Amino acid sequence: MIRDGEQLGVMSAEDAQRIADDAGLDLVEVAATADPPVCRILDYGKFKYEQAKRERESRRGSRSVELRELRLGSVKIDGHDLNFKAKTARKLLGAGDKVKVSVRFRAREITHPEVGRDLLDRFTGMLEDVATIDRPPAMEGRQMSIVLEPRKGEPKPDDADSSDGAAADAGTTPETQPVTGSS
């Protein structure tokens, strides 16, 4: 028997129900398979409300990851166009989405899939600081595609620069810096 986080000990169900009724609360069985069964004295309506509230909070924080697709058109894509597509992919990866990058082979280009693989390798090389390969390049009909996912757990280059600057200024803290302005 547990009430307000403190154990009241082993007692009969009738005694526990009487204590709950005297307090104006409910007797709730928490662990029926334990020997003896564990019960709590609590306001069941409030308990269910707080449980639903915690569940809503956990759903709000989570975001579903979408799979976005970028088509590079042909293996003959120009360097500027490839950079522009890489910039778009960087934006999508920064938003937390996975990116599927595909190259369509036209006419006799299909006889040289290594050209498409080299293009996808060059593209992933442009994004290696923000992405990892989720699925390696694979042929799907007349297309070759690769799936990239955002890199997790590593500091971004912007964060690394600010930490290096902080290490250089380790001797000065905000309290010891001179205050400028009228005093």
N, C-alpha and C positions, 0 to 999 in steps of 0.2 A: 504494500500500500504506500503510495507516494502522494504528498500534498505540498504544493509550493516548493518543490525541489527537495524536501526533506522526507526521509523514509519514516513511516509510522509503524512499520513492522508487519508481521504476519497476523491476520485476523480473519474472522468469518465474513462472508459476503453480507450478512445481515448487519453486522457491526459497521462495516465499511459504508453500506448504504445509509445507515442512520447518521453517521458522521457527515456524509455528503449532503443529506437532507437538512441537517442542522445548519450547515454553512450556506445552504441555498445554491449548491453547485451540483454537478453531475458526477456519477461514478462511471469511469470509462476504462474498459479493459484494454491494456496496451500490448501485453504479450500473453496470449492465451496458451501458447505451447510451453511456456515456462512452468516449472514445478516448484512452488505453487504459482498460479497465474498472477501476473503483475497488473495492478489497477492504479489509476490516477484519479484524484478528485480535482475537477476543473470545470470551468464554464464551457460546455461543449460548443455552443454557438460561437463564442469568441474564438475558440480554438480553430473551428472550421474556417471562420472569416480570416484569421491570420495566416492559416495554411494556404488559402486561395490567394491572399495578397502576396505571399512569398512566391507562389507559383507564377503569378502575373509579372512580378519583378524579374524573375529569372527569364521569362520569355521576352520581356522588353529588352534586356541586355543582349540577347542573342540575335544574330543577324544571319539570314540564310545566304549562303555563298552562291552566287549565280555563275553560270558558265557563259562567258561572252565570246563571240567569235570575230576574228579579224581575218579577212581574206586578202592575201597578197597579190591576187590576180594571176600573174604569170611568173615564170622563173626569170623573165627578162625585166623585172621591176628595176626602176632607176634608183640610184642611191638616195636622192632626196625623198622620193616616195617611201622608201624603206625606213628612213629616219622619221618621217611623219607618222607612219604606222607604229613605229617603236614608241614614239611619244604618246600616242593614243593608248597603246598597251600599258605603258608605264602609269598612265592616269587610271586605267581600269584596275590594275594590280594594286595601286595605292588605295583604291576604294575597297579592297578586300575581295575582289572577284577573281575567279579563275579565267584564263584567257586561252581560247583554242585558236591557234594560228594555222591557217591552211593555205596551200599553194595549189592552184589548179593547173594541170598539165594540158596543153592544147596540142592537137595534131601529133607531130612526131616527137614532141618533148617528152612524151610518156616513155620513150625508149631510153631516156637518160634520167632515171630517178635520183641518181647521185647529185645532180645539179640542184634539184629541189631540196635534198637533204643538206647540202652545203649552204643553201640560202637560209634554211631554218636554223642551222647551227650558227650562222652569222647573226641572225636575228636574236637568238637566245643569248649570244655573246654580248649583244648591245644591252640586254636587260639582266645580266647576271647579278648585278648589285641589288635588284629588287625582286627577282623571281627565281624559282627553282623549277626543274622539269618534273611535272606530275606524271605525264605519259610521254614516252619517247616518240620520235617521228615514226609514223606508220602510214601505209597506203590505204586509202578508202576509195576504191574505184579509180577515178581519174584525178583524185586529190591526195596530197600528202599533208598530214596534219600533226601537230604537236600540242600538248596541253601544258600550260604554265600556271603555277600557283604562286601567290605572294610569299616572299621569304619571311619566316617567322623567327622571333627571338633574337635577331641580330640588330644592333643599333644601326640606324640610317647614317649615311655619311655626314649629314648636318649635325647629328648628335655627337659624332666622334670629334668633329672640329670644335664644338663647344666644350667638350670634356678636356681636350688638349689645351685649350685656352685657360680653362679653370686650373689645370695642373701647373701652367706657367705662372699664374697669379696666386699660387698657393700661399705666399707670404702675406698677401693683402686680403683681409676680410672686409665685409661691408661696414663693420664697426670701426675699423682703423683707417678707412679712406677719408680724405679730407672732404668736408662739405663745402660746396660752392654756392654762391648766391649771397643775398643780403642776410646778415645775422645780427 
